Amino acid sequence: MQQRARRQQRIASLIGERRIASQAELLDALAEDGIAATQATLSRDLRDLGVVKGPGGYALLGRAHEALEVAGPDAGGVSTADVASAELTPRVESVVATYALSAATAGNLVVVKTGPGLAQLVALEFDRQPPHGVVGTIAGDDTVFVALKTPEGAAELASALGGVS
């Protein structure tokens, strides 16, 4: 197995096995397993694996709820039925349906509101698989600005997200 693949596999295992709160802690855990890595390499690996960090530590993208101790089952969400699947990839649709609370336009931006600590997760999927017309995102703690080429594109995306345009 390649060194990179082995390292990334172990990172995923460590994050799945226990709470990892920092890159330094993760580097130490890797070193205990005889895997040397720099902080820059670890940062790239975390990005490649789709790891997100929340108040509960690091979690893999599909298991982000484990990193988010503050988001409860009553956090709401945009219904999957409200999301136009023709406009969004299945992964973006899933993340939006799970974590987005609302979406509204502001010029050529779509402002997506999420629960606390979830904006990075939503922005990551928009950046990985951008719907047509999306040029980038900026994520805060509970708000994502999705920039589109035109205000009309923003209105279409907000509509696909079930938001108010």
Helices and strands as residue ranges (DSSP letters): H 3-17, H 23-32, H 39-49, E 51-54, E 57-60, G 61-67, G 80-82, H 90-99, E 100-106, E 109-114, H 119-128, E 134-139, E 143-148, H 151-160
